[in-house]
Amino acid sequence: MTTAPWRDPALTASARVDDLLSRMTLEEKTAQLYGVWVGASTDGDGVAPLQREMTAEYDWDELITRGLGQLTRPFGTAPVDPALGAQALARAQRRITEAGRFGIPALAHEECLAGFTTWQATAYPVPLAWGASWDAGLVEEMAGAIGRDLRAVGVHQGLAPVLDVVRDPRWGRVEETIGEDPYLVGTIGAAYVRGLESAGIVATLKHFAGYASSAGARNLAPVRAGVREFADITLPPFEFALREGGARSVMAAYTDTDGVPASADPGLLTELLREEWGFTGTVVADYFGVGFLQTQHRIAGTEAGAAHAALAAGLDVELPTLKCYGTPLIEAVRAGEVPEALIDRAARRVLLQKCELGLLDEDWSPEPTERIDLDSTTNRALARRLAEESVVLLDNPDGLLPLAPDTRIAVVGPRAADALAMLGCYSFPSHVLTHHPDIPTGIEIPTVLRALRTELPDAKVTFTEGCGVDDPDTGGFEEAVARTAEADVCVAVLGDRAGLFGRGTSGEGCDVTDLRLPGVQGELLDSLVATGVPVVLVLLTGRPYALGRWDGRLGAVVQAFFPGEEGGPAVAGVLSGRVNPSGRLPVSVPRVPGGQPWTYLQPPLGLAGEVSNLDPTPLYAFGHGRSYTEFVWEEFTGGAPAEIGTDGTYDVSLTVRNAGGRAGAEVVQLYLHDPVASVTRPDVRLVGYRRLELEPGESRRVTFRFHAELSAFTDRRGRRVVEPGDLELRLSASSAEARHTAALRLTGPVREVGPDRRLRCETEVS
């Protein structure tokens, strides 16, 4: 028997795909460019924007005779036992391969933002908690575990990570981001990509590009970022994840920038992404993003017109289901309105990826080959470690924490006894199970209240909710005050409820007008503080909230950003002292709810000054976090002024010593201050960091190898340049707390740098 060249694994992927394309009809090629969302609801509340209006009808049996590009969320649409789900997916794949002429399986994709978004799978901390850990290695380890779970059940592609840089904390999807700094987002995001890709899963970078810069923090609102902001803040995390992580897919953003939707922007999806950066993978639509070109952006009058605009820009795959890339596109090609070459270009990219995944091989099998346990003890241990590392001790002025083991504790607040308080909007219980109220959560999620009672078995712990998350009822205040007055300390557990499209206080489509605590939680906290009993504020949130109203009035403040299924024990461990907090803020915590939005990446006019009565200085700066031990920074080298060329390097070093009585972790942060430049620059910006784990009395020396290219920025002509002149390097405990500074002068000509420039500040620890 003669094997067709496209089936021959001895040939290059390119040769195999060229042969296959030459044999396919227009309908068969087009079928590789869309997904099908089996079981998606067309009525009621959805899990994607405008899902009810945008979901298309189709005949499954007839459709798969042409082949199929993608299967959308076979595990993430409704509760399904993982083992049974793997068998069902295998059956669907067999039907697809048997129905089509070429026997090509579909590529199955799932959400995996904070773990595999399916029933009974581990719910890890959200990305904002990854940023708070400042531990790229642990994030990579977690992503590898997520990828192996996806692969075990037959999934090929994961829709993560989110690489949007926070520009306005009122935006609902802040919880899905890694933070407000492009270097932190880029390094942590690239680590996640490496982990996912190491398991053979196609990582999909979201949302390319500008989504988090939407005007007024409204989901899907237009983006009005300038060219330099876009180049220097929005894009670098994607460069990190492509160059260092090896991501094989990119998802186009919903938004438009300066009037051009990302899904129809050839400058973004082709010229920048492919021609300048050299990306060779697939570009996929955010859900219904192609159809939105017609219905929301109105740059196309028909579904075929929307398909043409997206394909021409370089968007290869319509997700989650066919609407524009199906019959409307085929008819437009037949009518001569859309060049078939655009279909060929996109289909070639899709088939090359399928070839890389082994889906074109004759011996490919959809049958699961591994034991399926999506919430293994190993997973839970990873979730616990990351949760513990991500908890940030914001304040502990009088050493109230750790709590005494035999104290009387009044636990108060709407987040203390609710397991969902730990989870973000893309966890399965918050994302899908709200539509299935009779189905159990499927995973064990200890609450803060339960975990605290376990941590401190000799303490007398009482509990009352006090109020709901976002309702106006203050009827529970009286009991909360009474329980607090009887206690030695009050632990107030406040925060968010994750949800979608207004069904939560945080999450996709859950944007806010200001940064007050939701509902009457702020008034509840006032009532508790007024008792005179010391109050420990514990925040379980998806964004930072303004805390200046209670500055100096609280015994301690602990911040956890949706820390996942092991978040309760992690927070309780910090309160008891079992865990020495080591998290650092990935976003600034504002002092007042107005005077925002603000992130720390501000040029001089964005800082406090006499030009305005509004002071945007945060209460707690980006990078801030406290510990139960004391770290001493000493033996600094790099203090004397130095000169290097605009292509040179310079080392700064110091020794960090744990001078306290217990093990802990310190995060040394390197910031760049550029006092004079040809365009305004942020007063400081992060260019390096290193997390150090130290035993009591232990010292480690850390060296940062700063390269002049880390000072590059976009000039008035749109070039990325390194300018000669004075710089200052600041070794800091936060963006506002420099411990040591090094004066540096760059000499020589202005030097233009390209996409191969250095992105990372290498560090060495001895």
C-alpha atoms as one frame of an Amber mdcrd trajectory, in Angstrom:
protein
   0.000   0.000   0.000   1.309   3.453  -0.938   1.098   6.126   1.735   0.167
   9.610   0.562   3.016  12.084   1.084   1.019  14.088   3.622   0.874  10.973
   5.827   4.624  10.329   5.620   6.361  11.366   8.873   9.737  11.142   7.124
   8.885  14.270   5.121   9.026  17.785   6.508   5.837  19.214   7.954   5.860
  21.838   5.220   6.032  19.236   2.446   3.300  17.144   4.044   0.937  20.081
   4.406   1.573  21.335   0.867   0.623  17.900  -0.460  -2.492  17.749   1.710
  -3.690  21.229   0.714  -3.350  20.349  -2.965  -5.871  17.539  -2.453  -8.499
  19.488  -0.466 -11.616  21.227  -1.735 -12.496  24.768  -0.738 -15.045  23.427
   1.745 -12.481  21.083   3.305  -9.867  23.811   3.644 -12.358  26.231   5.130
 -13.521  23.609   7.638 -10.060  23.714   9.197 -10.564  27.400  10.016 -13.399
  27.224  12.513 -14.410  25.508  15.705 -17.664  23.987  16.857 -19.009  24.511
  20.376 -21.014  21.412  21.155 -23.506  22.020  23.948 -23.150  25.806  24.065
 -26.253  27.458  25.420 -28.247  29.694  23.100 -30.503  31.001  25.849 -30.000
  32.469  29.305 -26.679  33.680  30.694 -23.556  32.654  28.834 -19.855  32.383
  29.589 -18.795  34.487  26.597 -19.855  37.974  25.482 -23.156  37.971  23.581
 -23.098  34.172  23.469 -26.843  33.841  22.971 -26.917  36.237  20.010 -23.747
  34.975  18.312 -24.054  31.187  18.547 -24.814  29.747  15.100 -26.949  26.709
  14.273 -25.408  23.800  12.385 -25.994  20.155  11.452 -23.194  18.211  13.163
 -23.420  15.096  11.004 -23.340  17.068   7.777 -20.704  19.506   9.001 -18.032
  16.975   9.907 -18.050  15.414   6.459 -15.811  18.336   5.448 -13.510  17.889
   8.449 -13.271  20.214  11.440 -10.644  22.613  12.683 -11.395  22.825  16.399
 -13.608  21.462  19.147 -14.486  24.189  21.618 -14.375  23.380  25.317 -15.535
  19.751  25.382 -14.780  19.719  29.130 -15.442  23.322  30.047 -19.010  23.813
  28.870 -20.906  21.674  31.382 -19.973  19.382  34.304 -18.572  16.105  33.026
 -16.691  13.360  34.836 -13.102  13.653  33.515 -12.745   9.976  32.605 -16.133
   9.877  30.903 -15.359  13.178  29.220 -12.119  11.777  27.808 -14.023   8.831
  26.386 -16.682  11.125  24.915 -14.013  13.301  23.306 -12.374  10.206  21.842
 -15.732   9.124  20.386 -16.257  12.580  18.878 -12.790  12.481  17.339 -13.449
   9.063  15.855 -16.671  10.359  14.293 -14.832  13.352  12.842 -12.026  11.259
  11.373 -14.439   8.686   9.966 -16.720  11.299   8.400 -14.121  13.263   6.471
 -12.182  12.175   3.404  -8.802  12.692   5.053  -9.485  11.455   8.569  -8.008
  14.554  10.221  -9.037  15.012  13.856 -10.080  18.316  15.329  -7.819  20.262
  17.641  -9.533  20.451  21.063  -9.019  23.577  23.140  -9.888  24.551  26.699
  -9.538  27.464  29.084  -6.714  27.031  31.594  -6.212  30.451  33.127  -6.116
  29.302  36.766  -6.004  25.586  36.151  -7.867  23.394  33.679 -11.367  24.897
  33.662 -13.294  21.699  34.088 -15.139  19.815  36.779 -12.980  18.106  39.427
  -9.770  19.802  38.236  -7.418  21.694  40.520  -8.317  25.367  40.936  -4.973
  27.159  41.202  -4.439  30.775  42.245  -5.367  33.356  39.603  -2.666  35.077
  37.519  -2.648  38.168  39.754  -1.540  35.805  42.534   1.204  34.443  40.249
   2.447  37.998  39.957   2.282  38.415  43.736   4.559  35.379  44.163   7.332
  36.873  41.994   8.310  33.218  41.466   8.531  32.399  37.769   9.954  28.940
  38.425   6.964  27.871  40.506   4.537  29.278  37.921   6.312  27.262  35.223
   6.002  24.127  37.377   2.279  24.751  37.864   1.741  25.298  34.131   3.505
  22.032  33.365   1.081  20.216  35.668  -1.899  21.929  34.018  -0.575  20.975
  30.595  -0.152  17.326  31.540  -3.745  17.208  32.798  -5.006  18.741  29.557
  -3.043  16.280  27.489  -4.208  13.295  29.547  -7.820  13.853  28.510  -7.130
  14.613  24.839  -6.922  18.424  24.790  -4.322  20.057  22.528  -4.548  23.804
  23.095  -4.883  25.971  26.202  -6.283  29.496  26.049  -3.782  31.107  28.409
  -1.946  33.078  29.659  -3.401  36.585  29.768  -0.544  39.030  29.113  -2.512
  42.258  29.384  -0.791  44.831  31.603  -3.121  46.482  34.112  -3.737  50.101
  33.180  -6.886  50.755  35.203  -7.677  48.621  38.286 -11.391  49.271  37.887
 -11.377  46.886  34.892 -13.122  43.628  35.757 -10.445  41.348  34.343  -7.611
  42.603  36.551  -7.770  39.240  38.365  -6.796  37.520  35.095  -3.706  39.667
  34.610  -0.295  39.223  36.213   0.124  42.861  37.222   0.718  46.456  36.239
   4.325  46.160  35.044   5.327  44.746  31.631   8.573  43.205  32.901   6.823
  41.295  35.682   4.000  40.254  33.343   6.481  39.217  30.657   8.770  37.121
  32.836   5.971  35.358  34.737   3.889  34.948  31.571   6.800  33.441  29.640
   7.335  30.966  32.484   3.703  29.859  32.269   4.043  29.400  28.508   7.201
  27.313  28.932   5.425  25.060  31.391   2.347  24.563  29.226   4.337  24.009
  26.046   6.673  21.555  27.827   3.643  19.275  28.217   2.934  19.437  24.482
   0.039  21.875  24.823  -0.268  24.840  22.452  -0.215  27.967  24.630  -2.401
  30.840  23.404  -1.371  34.385  24.313  -4.235  36.687  25.293  -5.325  39.290
  24.348  -3.309  40.649  21.430  -3.179  43.540  21.982  -4.334  46.484  24.091
  -7.415  44.941  25.684  -6.566  46.089  29.223  -6.238  49.699  28.083  -9.926
  50.036  27.253 -11.317  53.489  27.957 -12.940  54.008  31.344 -12.060  50.427
  32.374 -15.135  49.171  30.478 -14.886  45.696  29.022 -14.431  45.842  25.229
 -14.354  49.645  25.197 -12.144  51.365  22.606  -8.424  51.641  23.344  -6.930
  55.113  23.235  -3.349  54.241  24.119  -0.676  56.211  22.324   1.878  54.648
  20.015   4.656  54.706  22.628   2.472  53.362  25.433   1.389  50.533  23.142
   4.965  49.741  22.125   6.632  50.064  25.527   3.973  48.745  27.918   1.411
  46.676  26.001   3.614  44.677  23.643   6.730  43.576  25.623   4.990  40.736
  27.551   3.986  39.166  24.234   7.576  39.426  23.017   8.741  37.672  26.196
   6.221  34.859  25.807   7.040  34.288  22.136  10.825  34.547  22.387  11.381
  32.924  25.777   8.277  30.772  26.088   7.804  29.499  22.541   4.060  30.079
  22.409   2.466  28.614  19.293  -0.779  30.575  19.216  -1.986  34.120  19.749
  -5.545  35.285  20.390  -6.644  38.574  18.822  -8.197  41.052  21.245 -11.803
  42.209  21.094 -10.904  45.879  21.253 -10.083  48.501  18.652  -7.116  50.857
  18.933  -7.445  54.248  17.288 -10.414  52.936  15.320  -8.876  49.681  14.057
 -10.151  46.429  15.630  -7.340  44.057  16.534  -9.106  41.216  14.684  -8.907
  43.176  11.442  -5.502  44.840  11.875  -2.865  43.558   9.404  -0.324  45.921
  10.956  -0.675  44.036  14.233  -1.407  40.444  13.175   0.814  40.235  10.104
   3.375  43.031   9.867   4.356  43.136  13.542   3.587  39.613  14.718   4.790
  37.628  11.716   7.065  39.815   9.623   8.881  41.673  12.408   8.709  39.155
  15.253   8.876  36.019  13.092   5.850  34.249  14.580   4.867  31.114  12.619
   1.959  29.729  14.660  -1.770  30.351  14.481  -3.806  33.431  15.311  -7.220
  32.617  16.742 -10.213  34.818  17.400 -11.429  35.611  20.849 -14.888  34.120
  21.109 -17.158  35.630  18.436 -14.461  38.194  17.645 -14.838  37.741  13.885
 -18.592  38.237  14.025 -18.094  41.302  16.211 -16.415  43.016  13.257 -19.912
  43.167  11.789 -22.147  43.474  14.861 -20.054  45.497  17.333 -17.299  47.321
  15.436 -19.405  47.750  12.277 -16.443  47.754   9.914 -18.162  45.042   7.846
 -21.717  44.925   6.572 -22.010  41.158   6.255 -20.651  37.994   7.848 -18.618
  37.372   4.700 -17.216  40.885   4.929 -16.175  40.260   8.536 -14.512  36.989
   7.521 -12.645  38.719   4.700 -11.383  41.498   6.980 -10.165  39.033   9.609
  -8.497  36.647   7.166  -6.794  39.483   5.295  -5.419  40.815   8.572  -3.968
  37.409   9.466  -6.575  35.857  11.768  -6.548  32.153  10.971  -9.206  30.493
  13.140 -12.715  31.595  14.035 -13.658  30.615  17.584 -15.670  29.370  19.312
 -18.024  28.220  16.565 -18.672  28.832  12.908 -20.592  31.922  11.918 -18.473
  33.839   9.426 -15.813  31.368   8.273 -18.417  28.768   7.272 -20.989  29.114
   4.494 -20.744  32.951   4.202 -17.018  32.725   3.506 -17.345  29.855   1.038
 -20.029  31.688  -0.907 -17.923  34.867  -0.974 -14.942  32.948  -2.389 -17.161
  31.310  -5.023 -18.474  34.754  -5.958 -14.937  36.104  -6.376 -15.291  38.491
  -3.426 -12.598  36.848  -1.261  -9.353  35.424  -2.695  -9.005  31.696  -2.101
  -5.326  32.374  -1.379  -6.384  33.765   2.016  -8.064  30.446   2.824  -4.945
  28.567   1.743  -2.674  30.743   3.883  -4.715  30.233   7.036  -5.378  26.534
   6.401  -1.675  25.929   5.879  -0.879  27.420   9.303  -3.589  25.355  10.963
  -2.498  22.120   9.295   1.170  22.752  10.083   0.200  22.969  13.737  -1.840
  19.794  13.520   1.125  18.117  11.871   3.409  19.215  14.727   0.920  17.740
  17.189   0.892  14.403  15.392  -2.710  14.756  14.225  -1.836  13.979  10.603
  -0.063  10.712  11.468  -1.729   7.434  10.542  -1.065   5.947  13.968  -2.668
   8.853  15.843  -5.221   7.639  18.351  -7.767   9.645  20.370  -7.896   7.074
  23.175  -6.670   8.289  26.588  -3.580   6.362  27.685  -3.008   7.702  31.186
  -4.822   7.436  34.486  -6.910  10.586  34.867  -6.732  12.437  38.185  -7.184
  16.159  37.632  -6.890  17.098  41.316  -4.031  14.904  42.422  -2.121  15.325
  45.671   0.778  16.657  43.588  -1.477  19.285  42.030  -2.852  20.309  45.409
   0.655  20.622  46.822   1.581  22.929  43.934  -1.590  24.950  44.475  -0.751
  25.255  48.189   2.843  26.378  47.562   1.801  29.027  45.062  -1.036  30.236
  47.294   1.315  30.540  50.271   3.923  32.432  48.252   1.315  34.816  46.843
  -0.187  36.075  50.113   0.987  39.645  50.754   1.352  41.026  54.268   0.657
  44.705  53.598   0.977  45.933  57.166   1.655  44.629  60.655   2.708  47.772
  62.536   2.641  46.441  66.086   3.368  42.786  65.432  -0.208  41.618  66.006
   0.475  38.808  63.556   1.083  35.929  63.952  -1.946  35.430  66.157  -1.479
  33.906  69.609  -2.442  30.199  69.554  -4.963  30.434  72.416  -6.549  33.799
  71.670 -10.245  34.650  71.276 -10.922  35.411  67.618 -14.052  36.906  66.096
 -14.067  36.014  62.402 -16.356  38.400  60.545 -17.145  38.980  56.905 -18.883
  37.631  53.808 -15.741  35.932  52.453 -14.751  33.967  55.567 -16.979  30.915
  55.167 -17.564  30.816  51.397 -15.408  28.418  49.380 -15.986  30.471  46.216
 -14.184  33.381  47.873 -10.970  31.623  46.847 -11.724  31.380  43.136 -11.559
  33.676  40.128 -14.106  33.932  37.352 -12.317  31.397  35.121 -12.355  28.661
  37.748 -14.917  26.024  36.841 -17.107  26.506  39.955 -17.416  30.259  39.314
 -17.426  30.077  35.530 -19.771  27.172  34.820 -21.209  25.587  37.971 -23.263
  28.683  38.768 -25.478  27.474  35.900 -25.716  24.025  37.518 -26.628  24.726
  41.147 -27.425  21.080  41.919 -23.943  19.835  40.984 -21.326  19.689  43.787
 -18.128  21.707  43.480 -16.110  18.602  42.663 -12.988  19.690  44.564 -12.234
  20.307  48.222 -11.957  24.052  48.980 -11.336  24.813  52.672 -12.565  28.264
  53.703 -10.548  30.736  55.750 -12.805  30.068  58.732 -12.373  26.311  58.565
  -8.638  26.567  57.937  -8.115  29.018  60.795  -9.861  26.674  63.224  -7.555
  23.907  62.016  -4.449  26.082  62.335  -5.317  27.314  65.849  -7.153  24.463
  67.557  -6.726  26.046  71.008  -8.214  29.381  69.975 -11.838  30.269  70.641
 -13.199  31.186  67.223 -16.642  32.673  66.611 -18.094  33.644  63.245 -20.734
  35.932  61.815 -21.039  37.150  58.242 -21.965  40.758  59.013 -23.121  41.528
  55.474 -23.186  40.141  51.953 -20.539  40.812  49.355 -22.380  43.523  47.436
 -25.849  43.920  48.924 -26.846  47.045  50.891 -28.167  45.189  53.962 -26.532
  46.271  57.242 -28.757  44.096  59.416 -25.858  41.844  60.402 -23.662  44.655
  61.734 -25.034  44.464  65.279 -24.108  40.824  65.781 -20.705  41.353  64.139
 -19.919  44.195  66.544 -21.114  42.124  69.525 -18.926  39.140  68.607 -15.944
  41.431  68.034 -16.393  43.172  71.397 -16.169  39.767  73.122 -12.908  38.819
  71.370  -9.222  39.613  71.741  -8.876  40.157  67.993 -11.190  40.415  65.000
 -10.269  38.863  61.650 -12.367  40.656  59.026 -12.445  38.614  55.808 -13.740
  40.864  53.039 -13.506  41.027  49.280 -14.966  40.034  45.932 -17.275  37.473
  44.413 -15.980  36.422  41.001 -18.477  36.268  38.178 -19.177  37.119  34.570
 -20.890  40.072  32.907 -22.174  41.815  36.009 -22.911  38.663  37.981 -19.957
  39.297  40.268 -17.902  42.135  41.703 -14.787  40.965  39.847 -14.320  39.130
  36.581 -15.013  39.485  32.881 -17.580  42.223  32.313 -17.631  43.102  36.045
 -16.108  46.570  35.839 -16.512  49.123  38.636 -16.873  52.885  38.816 -14.434
  53.323  41.691 -12.238  51.348  44.052 -14.385  51.257  47.169 -14.884  47.857
  48.777 -18.033  46.275  47.297 -21.426  46.819  48.912 -21.370  47.899  52.554
 -18.185  46.037  53.432 -16.395  49.319  54.089 -19.088  50.366  56.555 -18.853
  46.959  58.233 -15.112  47.428  58.642 -15.700  50.870  60.169 -18.065  49.308
  62.712 -15.541  46.648  63.660 -12.690  49.143  64.063 -14.899  51.361  66.254
 -15.104  48.594  68.897 -11.494  49.265  69.842 -10.641  45.567  69.416  -7.619
  45.091  67.100  -8.781  44.208  63.584  -6.851  42.109  61.091  -8.175  42.842
  57.609  -7.950  39.901  55.208  -8.807  40.706  51.608  -9.751  38.008  49.089
 -10.116  40.024  45.899  -9.563  40.143  42.162  -8.287  43.720  42.152  -6.759
  46.197  44.619  -9.170  48.332  46.648  -8.600  51.738  48.230  -7.601  51.287
  51.881  -6.521  54.781  52.917  -9.688  55.224  54.971  -8.305  52.682  57.456
  -4.625  53.636  57.308  -3.220  53.502  60.837  -6.462  52.075  62.258  -5.915
  48.361  61.618  -3.861  45.819  63.507  -2.686  44.165  60.295  -3.627  43.916
  56.615  -3.315  40.725  54.544  -3.997  40.697  50.794  -4.690  37.522  48.798
  -5.725  37.671  45.153  -8.155  34.729  44.640  -5.604  32.190  45.937  -7.295
  29.014  44.655  -8.532  25.841  46.310  -5.672  25.832  48.861  -6.002  29.549
  49.538  -7.861  29.100  52.828  -5.039  27.136  54.470  -2.480  29.512  52.925
  -4.136  32.596  54.424  -4.738  30.842  57.745  -1.099  29.768  57.744  -0.011
  33.390  57.460  -2.369  34.381  60.304  -1.083  31.576  62.544   2.557  32.070
  61.650   3.040  28.659  60.059   3.670  30.520  56.790   6.089  33.429  56.689
   4.498  35.805  54.138   6.651  36.496  51.104   4.230  37.889  48.510   4.878
  41.278  46.947   2.275  43.473  45.295   1.933  43.069  41.507  -0.348  46.138
  41.521  -0.393  49.307  43.602  -2.976  49.585  46.384  -4.594  53.049  46.186
  -5.141  55.358  49.112  -8.449  56.800  47.920 -11.097  55.318  45.602 -11.115
  58.420  43.379  -8.157  60.097  41.706  -7.719  56.903  39.708  -6.847  55.153
  37.448  -3.164  55.057  38.325  -0.319  52.620  38.059   3.230  53.248  39.181
   4.544  53.691  35.613   4.063  57.443  35.616   6.157  60.232  34.092   6.698
  63.341  36.254   3.320  64.921  35.510   1.608  61.706  36.610   3.049  61.980
  40.099   1.893  64.071  43.039   2.719  67.746  42.666   1.494  71.308  42.930
  -0.204  71.205  39.526  -3.211  69.334  40.987  -4.916  68.986  44.352  -5.348
  65.243  43.702  -2.542  63.078  45.055  -2.425  59.711  43.247   0.364  58.280
  45.436  -0.708  54.762  46.448  -1.033  53.637  50.021   1.057  50.555  49.253
   3.430  50.688  46.297   3.969  48.171  43.531   6.387  45.534  44.830   5.561
  46.144  48.514   5.242  43.317  51.022   6.316  42.553  54.580   7.704  39.493
  56.368   7.869  38.004  59.855  11.651  38.025  59.665  14.170  40.801  59.012
  16.382  41.027  55.941  19.520  43.137  55.863  20.899  44.362  52.528  24.656
  44.916  52.716  27.965  44.864  50.825  26.531  46.813  47.888  28.831  47.241
  44.892  27.940  49.650  42.154  27.727  52.901  44.089  30.525  54.729  42.265
  29.514  56.522  39.030  30.350  54.468  35.965  30.279  54.788  32.179  29.332
  52.192  29.578  28.464  52.431  25.913  24.927  52.303  24.618  25.625  48.632
  23.879  27.419  47.907  27.160  26.678  46.031  30.380  27.079  46.900  34.038
  26.835  44.715  37.145  25.302  45.728  40.464  25.491  43.378  43.446  24.521
  43.148  47.073  24.296  40.584  49.847  20.961  39.832  51.498  21.138  38.398
  55.014  18.256  36.938  56.990  18.856  38.603  60.334  15.681  37.235  61.903
  14.839  34.036  63.694  12.911  32.192  60.995  13.202  31.198  57.348  11.752
  33.581  54.800  11.941  34.915  51.269  13.036  38.374  50.139  12.436  39.838
  46.687  15.184  42.175  45.496  13.891  44.475  42.760  15.935  46.498  40.263
  14.391  49.709  38.931  15.596  52.119  36.278  15.323  55.906  36.650  15.967
  57.919  33.482  16.208  61.587  34.506  16.373  63.121  31.002  15.149  61.610
  27.733  13.821  62.803  24.386  10.275  61.786  25.400   8.774  61.608  28.885
   9.620  58.408  30.722   8.220  56.665  33.820   9.918  57.985  36.935  10.966
  54.409  37.704  10.287  51.085  36.019  11.147  47.504  36.882  14.007  45.994
  34.859  14.946  43.012  37.044  14.146  41.065  40.207  15.211  37.987  42.145
  13.415  36.065  44.859  15.751  34.670  47.549  14.824  31.912  50.019  16.937
  32.268  53.179  17.235  30.327  56.399  17.836  32.259  59.660  21.327  33.746
  59.529  21.850  32.742  55.898  23.261  35.187  53.344  23.111  35.129  49.545
  24.744  37.506  47.116  22.730  38.553  44.079  24.195  40.202  40.985  22.126
  41.966  38.331  23.728  42.182  34.878  22.150  45.328  33.484  22.459  45.779
  29.732  22.000  49.184  28.148  19.264  47.757  25.920  17.049  47.443  29.010
  16.836  51.246  28.948  15.452  51.273  25.388  12.183  53.049  24.612  10.200
  54.238  21.625  11.210  57.685  20.404   9.234  60.337  18.546   9.838  58.657
  15.206   8.562  55.299  16.420  12.030  53.745  16.649  13.087  51.759  19.712
  16.324  53.394  20.805  18.981  53.418  23.494  19.896  57.037  24.187  23.184
  58.208  25.686  22.965  60.076  28.977  22.652  59.591  32.709  20.705  56.753
  34.289  20.187  55.596  37.832  19.764  51.970  38.875  17.858  51.440  42.106
  17.966  48.236  44.123  14.654  48.432  45.921  12.186  46.679  48.182   9.346
  48.232  46.162   8.896  50.850  43.467   8.822  53.466  46.257  11.560  52.083
  48.537  15.045  52.268  47.041  17.747  50.791  49.284  20.837  51.343  47.090
  21.428  53.407  43.945  24.038  53.251  41.196  24.773  56.191  38.909  25.423
  55.169  35.329  26.226  57.152  32.192  25.611  55.741  28.722  28.064  57.051
  26.131  28.225  56.901  22.374  25.586  57.402  19.684  21.853  56.868  19.862
  21.446  53.201  19.019  18.350  51.724  17.405  17.444  48.221  18.563  15.080
  45.669  17.085  12.963  42.729  18.193  16.134  40.766  19.030  17.087  43.222
  21.774  17.681  41.997  25.306  14.449  41.748  27.234  15.664  40.226  30.492
  18.127  41.371  33.126  20.141  38.261  33.925  20.808  37.588  37.595  23.292
  35.403  39.432  23.050  34.212  43.030  26.022  32.938  45.018
